[in-house]
Amino acid sequence: MKNTEKRLKSLRKKIDQADRALLRALGDRQAAVQKIGILKAKTGMAPHQKARWARVLNAAVKLGKKSKLDPVFTKSIFERIHSESIRIQKKVKKL
């Protein structure tokens, strides 16, 4: 049992590190989204760019498959990220 506990602790540490890296990456992404929102607002562009979104989602699903992630899972995560990006850009546009 002691060996199992050590292994679990080690694996959980890896998960915790991955979670921190994921949150840092999402924060960096959100900062870029906000800057894009400002540029779009200044030029009158709509927050949602349909063709760009299609490319992003397709690339994410393809990359996710290479990482052995279920495409439905990847699509779901990126749809949520995209929804938040649009919300941020709309908020910037109102300022």
N, C-alpha and C positions, 0 to 999 in steps of 0.2 A: 504494500500500500504506500509506503514511503516513496518508492520510485515513481509511482503513478502521480503522487502529489507534486513531486519535483517537476515532472514532465508537464503536468497541467499548468503549474506556475510559470514555466518557461514559455509555453504556448500562449498563455493569457497575456504575458508580457509582450509578445509579438503582436497580438491583437490590439493591445493598448497603444503600442507604438504606431501601428497602422492607422488606428482611429485618430490619433493626434495629427499624423501626416495628412490624412483625409480632410480633417477640419481646417488645417492650415491651407491646404490647396483650395478648399471651398471659399475660405476667406479671401485668398488671392484672386480667385475667379470673380467673387462678388465685387471686389474693388475695381476690377477691369470692366465688369458689367456696368457699374455706376459711371465710369468714365465714358463708356460707349453711349450710355443713356444721355449724358450731357451733350455729346457730339451730335447724336441723333436729334435731340430737342433743338439744338441751335440751327440745324439744317432742315428741320421739318420732316425728318424721316419717322416712319412708324416704328414703334418698339419691336414689333414682330416682323421679321424678315423670313418669309416662308421658305424660299430656296436655301438660305443659309441654314435654317433650322433643319431642313431635310438632310443636308450634307453632314451637319453635326451629329444628328441622331444615327444616320447610317454608319458614320465612322465610329461612333461609340459602340454600336452593336457589333461591328466587325472586330474592333479591338477587344471588346468584352469576350467574344468567342475565343480569341487567341489566349485570353486569360482564364478560359474555362468557366465563364459566367453564362448563366442562362440568358438568352436574348430577351425574354420577357422581363426578367429582373433588371437587366441593363436599361431597357427601354423605359421601364417604370421609374427608375432612379433619374434618368435624364429628363423625362417629362416633368418630374417634380422640380429639378434644378432649373429647367427652362421656364416653368411657371413662375418661379421665384425671380428669375432674371427679368421677365416681362413686368412683374410687379414692381421691381426696383426701377426699371426704366420708365414706367408710367409715373411713378412717384417723383422721379427726377424731372420729368416733363412738366409736372404741376408746379414745381418750385420757381 
